[in-house]
Amino acid sequence: MAEFKSFSPNVEVTGNVVAAFVAGFPSGTEKIGISILEKHGITDSKPENWYRLQSFLDAMKEISDKLGAHILTRIGEQIATHARLPPGLSSFEECLAKMDESYHMNHRGGDIGHYYFSKGQHMPGLERVAMQCANPYPCSFDQGLFEGFAKRLLPDTVAGVVVRHDETEACRKKNGADSCTFLISWT
């Protein structure tokens, strides 16, 4: 399934995710995001409300086309501060391992897709995982999502995190695949 296409017409997304969309715009430009959301039928956005996912994806597509994928990366980063998470998460790796659960807390109404976590080969001082993203969101959004959670949950003692698209795997953006895979490592 290609980017920006909901798997089911009945899927909804929580207002927390919509709030992250607006927060992803640079300060002073939030009205652009609100205007585009309204154009696609998402008005009076409130965190406790639910909105049609395809409308939200259409707004994201318009932003990508008009302003570039970097805004979608920023929106993904904002999810780390807006989306509901399972209680008791204490580490970045645990957050990634429970990403699918978190995703299902913020979407409802049919086939919403999944996030699949797999631990990479352990090396002393280097943590590595892979995240397969089988959902209708764009690659740039998912990259921002992982980077945002790294900023939120990794301790200050971590030297750095790298989030990169696995070029050896299929891609939603490049060839309309059902999923994309990201390789995430930190020291």
C-alpha positions as CSV (number, residue, x, y, z in Angstrom):
1,M,0.0,0.0,0.0
2,A,1.4,3.4,-1.0
3,E,1.9,6.3,1.3
4,F,-1.1,8.5,2.2
5,K,-3.8,5.8,1.5
6,S,-5.8,4.5,4.5
7,F,-6.2,0.7,4.5
8,S,-9.9,1.2,5.4
9,P,-12.3,4.1,4.9
10,N,-13.5,3.8,8.5
11,V,-10.2,4.3,10.2
12,E,-10.0,7.3,12.6
13,V,-7.1,9.1,14.3
14,T,-7.2,10.7,17.7
15,G,-7.0,14.5,18.1
16,N,-3.7,14.1,19.9
17,V,-2.1,13.1,16.5
18,V,-3.9,16.0,14.8
19,A,-2.5,18.4,17.4
20,A,1.0,17.1,16.6
21,F,0.4,18.0,13.0
22,V,-0.2,21.6,13.9
23,A,2.8,21.6,16.4
24,G,5.1,20.4,13.6
25,F,4.9,23.8,11.9
26,P,7.5,26.4,12.7
27,S,6.4,29.0,15.2
28,G,4.2,31.6,13.6
29,T,3.1,29.3,10.7
30,E,0.7,27.1,12.5
31,K,-2.3,28.7,10.7
32,I,-1.0,27.1,7.5
33,G,-1.5,23.7,9.0
34,I,-4.9,24.5,10.5
35,S,-6.1,25.9,7.2
36,I,-5.0,22.7,5.3
37,L,-6.7,20.5,8.0
38,E,-9.9,22.5,7.6
39,K,-9.7,22.2,3.8
40,H,-9.8,18.4,4.3
41,G,-12.7,18.5,6.7
42,I,-10.9,18.5,10.1
43,T,-12.2,21.4,12.0
44,D,-12.4,22.3,15.7
45,S,-9.5,19.9,16.5
46,K,-9.6,18.6,20.1
47,P,-7.3,15.9,21.6
48,E,-10.3,13.9,22.8
49,N,-12.0,13.8,19.4
50,W,-11.5,11.3,16.6
51,Y,-11.0,12.3,12.9
52,R,-11.2,10.4,9.6
53,L,-7.7,9.1,8.9
54,Q,-7.9,9.6,5.1
55,S,-8.8,13.3,5.6
56,F,-5.7,13.6,7.8
57,L,-3.5,11.7,5.3
58,D,-4.8,14.0,2.5
59,A,-3.8,17.0,4.6
60,M,-0.3,15.5,5.1
61,K,0.0,14.8,1.4
62,E,-0.8,18.4,0.6
63,I,1.8,19.6,3.0
64,S,4.4,17.3,1.6
65,D,3.6,18.5,-2.0
66,K,3.6,22.2,-1.1
67,L,6.2,22.5,1.6
68,G,8.3,19.3,1.5
69,A,8.8,16.1,3.4
70,H,10.8,17.8,6.1
71,I,7.6,19.2,7.6
72,L,6.3,15.7,7.9
73,T,9.5,14.7,9.7
74,R,8.9,17.5,12.2
75,I,5.2,16.4,12.6
76,G,6.5,12.9,13.3
77,E,8.8,14.3,16.0
78,Q,5.9,16.1,17.6
79,I,4.1,12.8,18.1
80,A,6.5,12.0,20.9
81,T,5.0,14.8,23.0
82,H,1.3,14.4,21.9
83,A,0.4,10.8,21.2
84,R,-1.0,8.5,24.0
85,L,1.4,5.9,25.1
86,P,1.1,2.7,27.1
87,P,1.7,3.3,30.8
88,G,5.0,2.6,32.3
89,L,7.3,3.0,29.4
90,S,10.8,3.6,30.8
91,S,13.2,3.4,27.8
92,F,13.5,4.2,24.1
93,E,13.9,0.5,23.3
94,E,10.8,-0.4,25.2
95,C,8.9,2.4,23.4
96,L,9.9,1.0,20.1
97,A,9.0,-2.6,21.2
98,K,5.5,-1.2,22.1
99,M,5.1,1.1,19.1
100,D,2.4,-1.1,17.6
101,E,0.4,-0.9,20.9
102,S,0.8,2.9,21.0
103,Y,-0.2,3.1,17.4
104,H,-3.4,1.2,18.1
105,M,-4.2,3.5,21.1
106,N,-4.3,6.4,18.6
107,H,-6.2,4.9,15.7
108,R,-9.4,2.9,15.5
109,G,-12.1,1.7,13.1
110,G,-10.7,-1.1,10.9
111,D,-7.3,-2.1,9.5
112,I,-4.9,0.6,10.6
113,G,-1.7,-1.3,9.9
114,H,1.1,-2.2,12.2
115,Y,4.6,-1.4,13.5
116,Y,6.9,-4.5,13.9
117,F,9.9,-4.4,16.2
118,S,13.0,-6.6,15.9
119,K,16.1,-6.4,18.0
120,G,19.4,-6.2,16.0
121,Q,22.6,-8.1,16.6
122,H,24.1,-6.9,19.9
123,M,27.4,-5.2,19.9
124,P,29.1,-3.8,23.1
125,G,28.2,-0.1,23.4
126,L,25.8,-0.1,20.4
127,E,22.1,-0.8,20.5
128,R,20.4,-1.7,17.2
129,V,16.8,-2.4,16.2
130,A,14.7,-2.6,13.1
131,M,11.2,-1.1,12.8
132,Q,9.0,-2.3,10.0
133,C,6.3,0.3,9.3
134,A,3.3,-1.3,7.7
135,N,1.0,1.7,7.8
136,P,-0.3,4.4,5.4
137,Y,1.9,7.1,6.8
138,P,4.8,8.6,4.7
139,C,8.4,7.5,5.3
140,S,9.4,11.0,6.4
141,F,6.7,11.0,9.1
142,D,7.9,7.6,10.5
143,Q,11.5,8.7,10.5
144,G,10.5,11.8,12.6
145,L,8.4,9.6,14.9
146,F,11.5,7.5,15.8
147,E,13.7,10.6,16.1
148,G,11.2,12.3,18.4
149,F,10.9,9.3,20.7
150,A,14.7,9.1,20.9
151,K,14.9,12.7,22.0
152,R,12.2,12.2,24.6
153,L,13.4,8.8,26.0
154,L,17.1,8.4,25.5
155,P,19.2,9.6,28.5
156,D,21.6,12.6,28.0
157,T,24.5,10.2,28.3
158,V,23.7,8.7,24.9
159,A,26.2,9.9,22.3
160,G,23.8,9.8,19.4
161,V,21.0,8.0,17.6
162,V,20.9,7.2,13.9
163,V,17.6,6.5,12.1
164,R,18.0,5.4,8.5
165,H,15.8,3.9,5.9
166,D,16.8,0.3,5.1
167,E,17.5,0.6,1.3
168,T,17.7,-3.1,0.9
169,E,13.9,-3.5,1.7
170,A,10.8,-2.4,-0.2
171,C,9.5,1.1,0.3
172,R,6.0,2.7,0.3
173,K,7.2,5.9,-1.3
174,K,9.6,4.4,-4.0
175,N,7.5,1.5,-5.2
176,G,4.2,1.5,-3.4
177,A,5.2,-1.4,-1.1
178,D,3.1,-2.4,1.9
179,S,5.8,-1.3,4.4
180,C,9.1,0.4,4.9
181,T,11.9,-0.7,7.3
182,F,14.0,1.6,9.4
183,L,17.3,0.7,11.1
184,I,17.8,2.5,14.4
185,S,21.0,2.5,16.4
186,W,22.3,4.4,19.4
187,T,25.4,4.4,21.6
